[in-house]
Amino acid sequence: QAQLVESGGGLVQAGASPRLSCAASPGTLSTYIKAWFRQVPGREREFVAGISWSGASTYYADSVKGRFTISRDNTKNTVYLQMNSLKPEDTAVYYCTTGQEARGVVAGRGDYWGQGTQVTVSS
């Protein structure tokens, strides 16, 4: 069964540059658009970044544009989120998601979701 597993979160200081990874089960989901979302308790999950299956097209929320970079390595079936210049307001659980319908994925209706990885940014 296809699964997504995120890693790379933790407690970091403001200004740090950690990288999140999301690995899909071998041989699955490699040709789908992939995206990162994040969620703070009490708030709706919000879109952070997305990337087409080829990597040629990327999409970002205004709040992270210029600071975060999404990329993917289809040979490793993994998508990454490089986060630079982190701010305390970036604190959230970060989820990766994917699915067959690109617009649905970007809108938060992906068919598959990882379990999430906590990123906490201290000031």
C-alpha positions as CSV (number, residue, x, y, z in Angstrom):
1,Q,0.0,0.0,0.0
2,A,1.3,3.4,-0.9
3,Q,2.5,5.5,2.0
4,L,4.2,8.8,2.7
5,V,6.6,9.3,5.5
6,E,7.9,12.7,6.5
7,S,11.1,13.4,8.4
8,G,13.4,16.3,9.3
9,G,11.3,18.2,11.7
10,G,12.3,19.3,15.2
11,L,13.1,22.2,17.4
12,V,15.1,24.9,15.7
13,Q,16.1,28.5,16.3
14,A,14.7,31.4,14.2
15,G,16.8,31.9,11.1
16,A,17.7,28.2,10.8
17,S,17.5,26.3,7.5
18,P,16.3,22.7,8.0
19,R,15.1,20.4,5.2
20,L,12.1,18.2,5.4
21,S,11.9,15.0,3.4
22,C,8.9,13.0,2.4
23,A,9.5,9.5,1.1
24,A,6.9,7.5,-0.8
25,S,6.7,3.7,-0.7
26,P,8.9,2.2,-3.4
27,G,7.4,2.0,-6.8
28,T,4.3,4.1,-5.9
29,L,3.1,7.7,-6.4
30,S,6.2,8.8,-8.3
31,T,4.3,10.4,-11.2
32,Y,1.9,12.5,-9.1
33,I,2.1,16.1,-8.1
34,K,3.3,16.4,-4.5
35,A,2.7,19.2,-2.0
36,W,3.5,20.3,1.5
37,F,0.8,21.6,3.9
38,R,1.1,22.7,7.5
39,Q,-1.2,23.0,10.4
40,V,-1.3,24.8,13.7
41,P,-3.7,23.5,16.4
42,G,-7.0,25.2,16.1
43,R,-6.4,26.4,12.6
44,E,-7.1,24.9,9.2
45,R,-4.4,23.1,7.3
46,E,-2.8,25.5,4.9
47,F,-1.0,25.0,1.6
48,V,2.8,25.7,1.7
49,A,4.3,24.5,-1.6
50,G,3.6,22.1,-4.5
51,I,5.7,20.6,-7.3
52,S,4.7,18.9,-10.5
53,W,5.7,15.3,-11.2
54,S,8.5,16.3,-13.4
55,G,9.7,19.1,-11.1
56,A,9.4,21.7,-13.8
57,S,6.6,23.6,-12.1
58,T,6.5,24.7,-8.5
59,Y,4.0,26.7,-6.5
60,Y,4.3,28.5,-3.1
61,A,2.2,30.2,-0.6
62,D,2.9,33.9,-0.3
63,S,4.0,33.5,3.3
64,V,6.9,31.2,2.3
65,K,7.8,32.5,-1.2
66,G,11.5,33.3,-1.4
67,R,12.3,31.4,1.8
68,F,11.2,27.8,1.1
69,T,12.1,25.7,-1.8
70,I,10.3,22.5,-2.9
71,S,12.1,19.9,-4.9
72,R,11.9,16.2,-5.7
73,D,14.0,13.3,-6.6
74,N,12.0,10.7,-8.5
75,T,14.8,8.2,-8.5
76,K,14.4,8.2,-4.7
77,N,10.7,8.7,-4.7
78,T,11.2,11.6,-2.3
79,V,10.1,15.2,-2.2
80,Y,11.9,17.8,-0.1
81,L,11.1,21.2,1.5
82,Q,14.1,23.3,2.1
83,M,13.1,25.9,4.7
84,N,15.4,29.0,5.1
85,S,15.1,32.0,7.4
86,L,12.6,30.3,9.6
87,K,10.3,32.4,11.7
88,P,8.4,31.5,14.9
89,E,5.2,31.8,12.9
90,D,6.4,28.9,10.7
91,T,5.9,26.6,13.7
92,A,3.4,23.9,12.7
93,V,3.0,20.2,11.8
94,Y,4.1,19.8,8.2
95,Y,2.4,17.2,6.0
96,C,3.2,16.0,2.6
97,T,0.4,14.9,0.3
98,T,-0.1,13.6,-3.2
99,G,-2.8,12.3,-5.5
100,Q,-3.9,11.8,-9.1
101,E,-5.8,15.1,-9.4
102,A,-3.3,18.0,-9.2
103,R,-5.9,20.7,-8.4
104,G,-7.3,18.6,-5.7
105,V,-3.9,18.0,-4.1
106,V,-3.1,21.7,-4.1
107,A,-6.5,22.4,-2.6
108,G,-5.9,19.9,0.2
109,R,-7.8,17.0,-1.1
110,G,-4.9,14.7,-1.8
111,D,-5.5,11.0,-1.9
112,Y,-2.5,10.2,0.3
113,W,-1.1,12.0,3.4
114,G,1.9,11.4,5.6
115,Q,1.7,11.4,9.3
116,G,3.2,14.8,9.7
117,T,6.4,16.1,11.2
118,Q,6.5,18.8,13.9
119,V,8.6,21.9,13.2
120,T,9.0,24.3,16.2
121,V,10.8,27.6,15.7
122,S,12.1,29.3,18.8
123,S,12.7,33.0,18.8
